[in-house]
């Protein structure tokens, strides 16, 4: 029976639940499940909304063999407004039954026919199945740099997952923490990397208004590709009722930019243990003002007592801004992938990838933070 791709409708919820049960029976982690509601919980499609998700199913007759999500958002691409689609959460029965090994490829090809200018983001590293498949289908891939600044070195040395992955590493980290060598080395390294950035007025706000629309109009032409960050979109992505810290930088009359932050107490996290992690999840300013936004956001999070501050950012000006604020750059598993059609719009990709504006606020948002 051929596989066909159909929108996820309410009558297919029982079939999706059966699909998830087969994945569970095959030993797949509970995190790998397709939504058991046909209405997206995060970004449902509403009238006049320019950012939303659509769910699709791969069906063999009426049996669900896979599914994927497309998130639609307006982007400014090479100076023109355009709706782009983000391909994510592709789940196939092929991960538990080799008979359906081709479903994943069929879903991707179908998504590319529906929306040729697709992109993918995150994915956990180049060696994971989805990036491997994308590369085989002539997508262009690059890592979005990961930045971190340590506020409490000794706690980090005792908690960070990478330093606890072997007896040798645990012992070395313990010695560095007890002797103070770790604190001295980390503090000195961050101080050496830091560049003086003038303190700028900033304030935590309840939401985004007309002032942020002005920031968007002033800043967006500076970037080759950037997702719409007007006030309507921002208030959808970062509602006041959630635990986001929204920071306006530069004063209420003529703000230079803004940042969306998270202050998260981790509990047994495989990467961060029980650390308190501050995240710069999203931000915006003109390239020349990136440093004052990063500096203001970092001061706020460190003032709240976080153990470290982390961020991912693709644009070269923001990479310099994080370096100026004393951030180290670490290995990144946050990958940007552009379909062949999107790559054409970004030609030459190798030169333009560092002028694309992507951070944790893009894709499926600041999940796991």
Secondary structure by P-SEA (a helix, b strand, c coil): cbbbbbcccccaaaaaaaaaaaaaaacccccccccccccccccccccccccbbbbbbbcccccccccbbbbbbbbbcccbbbbbbbbccccccccccccccaaaaaaaaaaaaaccccccccccccccaaaaaaaaabbbbbbcbbbbbbccaaaaaaccccccccaaaaaaaaaaaaaaaaaaaaaaaaaaacccccbbbbbbbccccaaaaaaaaaccccccccccccaaaaaaaccccccbbbbbccccccccbbbbbbbccccccccccccbbbbcccccccccaaaaaaaaaaaaaaaacccccccccccaaaaaaaaaaccccccccbbbbbcaaaaaaaccccccccccccccccccccccc
